């Protein structure tokens, strides 16, 4: 099991483009996964809907495991539409890694990727919300560095109001 935990630790080496602490440094994918799980739990408690919190947290923790082998996919980057293929392959390798005791890891990743449950829908909203908040607190540093304009941000976040209207209020 030790080698499995060391394998999971590789998620800490995946640097994202999002700046944290007002622009102090870039976030890594493990930090994002933890933050996502905490935010999902919080929103599940606050929203006026019944969420399967256990399933939601499990999906949040599996959400970025594909980045261990595939790296982070920038929301506005080229190749975004096909990134899930390499990420899924990476999750499959992780699921088959010696010492893994999580039997449904690939199914959890598939569910959050497909967005087919209300829990997966909430996760997708929060996954977009957190980097957005980081960009606000860093005065749009990642957006500026990558030439992202307001219309691109609005387009990529437009689904939120349909998915979880209370979040956009």
C-alpha positions, -999 to +999 in steps of 0.1 A: +000+000+000+030+023+006+038+025-031+002+034-039+003+063-015+035+075-030+019+072-064-010+094-052+015+118-038+025+126-074-006+148-076+013+173-055+038+178-084+011+188-109+012+226-111-020+244-121-022+278-137-044+291-108-027+315-084-036+312-047-033+335-018-039+366-039-012+356-065+015+344-042+021+311-060+004+286-082-017+259-068-010+222-073-036+196-082-036+179-048-043+213-031-071+218-056-086+184-050-087+190-012-102+224-016-128+210-041-138+183-016-142+208+012-161+232-009-184+205-022-191+193+013-199+229+024-222+236-005-240+203-001-248+213+035-259+248+025-280+242-006-316+233-004-312+199-020-305+164-008-270+154-020-253+121-014-223+138+004-203+106+007-205+100-031-198+137-037-166+137-016-154+104-032-159+120-067-141+152-056-111+132-044-111+111-076-117+141-099-081+151-106-064+117-103-060+116-141-036+145-138-010+122-122-002+109-157-018+135-180-009+168-162-033+196-157-056+207-185-061+244-186-098+253-189-091+276-218-063+256-234-061+238-267-067+200-265-093+205-237-119+185-256-097+154-258-079+156-225-103+133-208-090+104-229-054+106-215-068+114-180-090+083-180-061+062-190-041+076-161-070+070-137-072+034-149-035+029-142-039+044-108-069+021-101-049-009-111-018+002-091-006-023-065-020-015-031-051+004-043-080-006-020-106+017-037-125-007-059-147+018-077-121+045-085-126+045-122-164+045-119-162+075-096-140+093-121-163+084-149-194+096-131-179+130-123-165+133-158-199+125-174-218+148-149-247+124-149-258+128-113-268+159-093-236+153-072-215+154-103-233+186-114-225+203-081-189+191-084-185+206-119-199+240-107-176+241-077-146+230-099-152+261-120-160+284-091-128+279-071-103+289-098-127+318-106-124+330-070-087+326-071-086+348-102-107+374-085-084+375-055-052+377-077-067+404-099-070+380-128-034+371-129-038+337-146-063+351-170-039+380-179-009+357-183-028+335-206-046+362-226-081+352-214-108+377-220-141+383-202-162+367-229-142+334-226-147+334-188-185+340-192-188+313-218-170+287-197-191+295-166-225+300-183-237+265-173-236+273-136-269+292-135-287+263-151-269+236-130-271+252-095-289+286-097-283+293-060-245+294-066-248+323-091-270+344-069 
